[in-house]
Amino acid sequence: MTAFSFYIETGFHISVNLKNNFMNLPPFTVYVLYSLKDQDWYVGYTTNFNRRMNEHENGQSKSTACRRPFICIYCEFHINKTDAMRREMYLKTWAGRNALKLMLRESLMELPFS
């Protein structure tokens, strides 16, 4: 059984059991983490969301280890790798960050230290 837990948007803890879901999630995930330490974002892409969230949480990712803890404030699932990678690159741009700020404006106001 494949299951994972993560915090999304307002910090609510979500657990998902993929084996018992009606539909499987697409394999490519773009996600945005909010660092409670430096109040900045990390945008990433993965093919294994559960594993990647555990790596971030346990400090196994060099790019985020010193910025823990994190809250996952946004994620998207894609069926195509190229689409997911393009979306990740867009969300890392000024325009992409502004689009996220508009989409998540109420949720961002609920984050600690935002």
C-alpha positions, -999 to +999 in steps of 0.1 A: +000+000+000+014+034-010+005+063+013+018+097+021+011+126+043+018+163+037+008+198+047-010+218+021-019+254+018-032+263+053-011+237+072-038+211+074-024+176+076-035+155+047-030+117+043-035+101+010-037+063+005-031+059-033-040+022-034-076+028-022-083+059-043-107+057-072-081+072-095-043+072-093-026+105-093-005+113-124+032+105-119+048+140-123+044+165-095+053+202-092+052+215-057+059+246-037+072+245-001+071+274+023+100+276+047+090+284+083+127+293+089+133+319+063+098+326+050+108+319+014+095+294-011+111+264-027+097+252-061+104+216-071+095+188-094+095+150-087+083+117-100+078+104-065+060+129-043+061+108-011+098+101-013+107+137-021+086+152+008+104+127+031+137+139+018+129+175+024+115+167+059+145+147+069+171+171+056+183+148+028+180+175+001+211+198+000+190+226-014+166+227+015+182+210+045+192+243+062+158+259+055+136+234+074+108+230+085+085+234+055+048+235+047+037+223+013+015+252+001+008+240-034+012+210-057+001+201-092+001+166-108+008+162-145+006+132-168+034+145-190+070+150-178+077+179-202+046+198-190+056+193-154+091+205-159+079+235-179+055+244-151+083+241-125+104+265-145+075+290-149+068+289-112+104+298-105+101+330-126+089+364-113+056+360-133+051+325-119+056+336-083+032+365-088+006+341-103+010+318-072+006+348-049-027+357-066-040+322-066-031+316-030-036+351-015-059+340+013-039+309+021-007+329+022-022+353+047-028+323+071+009+312+070+030+319+100+054+349+095+040+357+060 
